[in-house]
Amino acid sequence: MPRLFEPLPLGPLTLRNRIVVAPMCQYMSRDGEAGDWHAVHWGTLALSGAGLVIVEATAVSPQGRISWADLGLWDERTQAAIAHALAVARRHADVPFGIQLAHAGRKGACRQPWDAGGAPLPAEDARAWPVVSASALPYAEGHPLPQALDEAGIARVVADFAAAARRAVALGFDLIELHMAHGYLLHQFLSPLSNQRTDAWGGPLEHRLRLPLAVFEAVRAAIPAQVALGVRISASDWVEGGWDLAQSAVLARALDDRGCDYLHVSGGGLDPRQRIPLGPGYQVPFAAALRREVAMPVVAVGLITEPVQAETIVSSGQADAVALARGLLWNPRWPWHAAAALGAQADCPPSYLRAAPHAPGVLRPPPAADAATPA
Ligand SMILES: Cc1cc2nc3c(=O)[nH]c(=O)nc-3n(C[C@H](O)[C@H](O)[C@H](O)COP(=O)(O)O)c2cc1C
């Protein structure tokens, strides 16, 4: 049995295999609401054969969105919209679903990526909003000047994450991932490049960790033990003098001590000066290094595209699981193909069982009987 297709315990959850659908923003929401697109998209990913689907960065408040069309989970209305799409998506697939909770901070108030490259909305655009951050430092030229959060604003952010987490539990998500990566608000507090505060929330590393850890603790306290809680980080800003692997190790150990169920290791996104040595599995060495620091499972991500590459990452102990984003958009049946290439079995809806005439036995029916119920 290839390691990639062995079960993986993630805190209270056990994944059927070690392939994770990485969170991917769709920029397809109106006023934060999930719609038919999400039902179709999540349903496709749910049928992929992956061991876990993590729903896109979901804003914990309207000000926490990246673009005006981002998904949100901040009130009854946005919760009900997700409930509907999720019910459709899960109807015929028995796969654990997670949701990534996020606040964009100074990277908010933007267009969709296919509209002018996702540039910030002009302040006078009715869809824009004032953005906040650790310090009054814009992400880049042409981006809005954020307001540095005051004590009340910081308390609000913690409360918003906890409230969204409670809503996620009510929606039946099996897992919550806190977005501390890619230059969004919690990463803005972690990095010395974006956090130049002189109070208890900035300066030395211990202070810069405070808000992300406060959010983690508030969410952990807000959700039951049966729901897994993990964190996605950027292991490096890829900028001299920025957040780096050594600081990530301190954060990772602090999360481990607080009962974090897994660490999802990504990189970059904080500063446009970043220089990323892109290549196959370019972030895997970060995952491997951090895995040596913690007891919790570690998920690697970033240009993992080939079944043998994925199998090597998990069987050599560089990571416990792999996450794919673009690879699964390009080929939503990637786990089936990986199973065929590695001599394993992938879950498949009964109606699709005849899809693999040249690979008999690769596809197997789902374990839950109701996934095969006509509807
Ligand atoms: C369309 C798209 C949307 C994304 N949205 C998110 C997101 O919501 N949250 C997040 O942490 N990363 C997001 N990412 C980054 C991916 O999760 C992943 O880390 C990155 O694409 C590298 O993995 P890959 O080489 O398998 O695509 C997104 C990537 C893509 C392509």
PDBQT file of the ligand as one rigid body, heavy atoms in Angstrom, charges set to zero:
ROOT
HETATM    1  C1  LIG A 401      -7.344  29.784  -7.488  1.00  0.00    +0.000 C 
HETATM    2  C2  LIG A 401      -6.518  29.764  -6.242  1.00  0.00    +0.000 A 
HETATM    3  C3  LIG A 401      -7.059  30.247  -5.066  1.00  0.00    +0.000 A 
HETATM    4  C4  LIG A 401      -6.328  30.179  -3.863  1.00  0.00    +0.000 A 
HETATM    5  N1  LIG A 401      -6.927  30.550  -2.705  1.00  0.00    +0.000 NA
HETATM    6  C5  LIG A 401      -6.307  30.291  -1.516  1.00  0.00    +0.000 A 
HETATM    7  C6  LIG A 401      -6.998  30.425  -0.301  1.00  0.00    +0.000 A 
HETATM    8  O1  LIG A 401      -8.185  30.710  -0.254  1.00  0.00    +0.000 OA
HETATM    9  N2  LIG A 401      -6.292  30.193   0.844  1.00  0.00    +0.000 N 
HETATM   10  C7  LIG A 401      -4.982  29.812   0.842  1.00  0.00    +0.000 A 
HETATM   11  O2  LIG A 401      -4.393  29.616   1.900  1.00  0.00    +0.000 OA
HETATM   12  N3  LIG A 401      -4.328  29.632  -0.323  1.00  0.00    +0.000 NA
HETATM   13  C8  LIG A 401      -4.967  29.834  -1.481  1.00  0.00    +0.000 A 
HETATM   14  N4  LIG A 401      -4.318  29.567  -2.668  1.00  0.00    +0.000 N 
HETATM   15  C9  LIG A 401      -2.989  28.964  -2.626  1.00  0.00    +0.000 C 
HETATM   16  C10 LIG A 401      -3.090  27.444  -2.705  1.00  0.00    +0.000 C 
HETATM   17  O3  LIG A 401      -3.838  26.907  -1.632  1.00  0.00    +0.000 OA
HETATM   18  C11 LIG A 401      -1.696  26.793  -2.743  1.00  0.00    +0.000 C 
HETATM   19  O4  LIG A 401      -1.039  27.022  -1.534  1.00  0.00    +0.000 OA
HETATM   20  C12 LIG A 401      -0.832  27.312  -3.889  1.00  0.00    +0.000 C 
HETATM   21  O5  LIG A 401      -1.586  27.441  -5.082  1.00  0.00    +0.000 OA
HETATM   22  C13 LIG A 401       0.348  26.366  -4.155  1.00  0.00    +0.000 C 
HETATM   23  O6  LIG A 401      -0.105  25.048  -4.388  1.00  0.00    +0.000 OA
HETATM   24  P1  LIG A 401      -0.256  24.443  -5.906  1.00  0.00    +0.000 P 
HETATM   25  O7  LIG A 401       1.109  24.544  -6.533  1.00  0.00    +0.000 OA
HETATM   26  O8  LIG A 401      -0.707  23.027  -5.688  1.00  0.00    +0.000 OA
HETATM   27  O9  LIG A 401      -1.264  25.282  -6.637  1.00  0.00    +0.000 OA
HETATM   28  C14 LIG A 401      -5.013  29.656  -3.871  1.00  0.00    +0.000 A 
HETATM   29  C15 LIG A 401      -4.463  29.225  -5.080  1.00  0.00    +0.000 A 
HETATM   30  C16 LIG A 401      -5.197  29.250  -6.238  1.00  0.00    +0.000 A 
HETATM   31  C17 LIG A 401      -4.581  28.703  -7.494  1.00  0.00    +0.000 C 
ENDROOT
TORSDOF 0
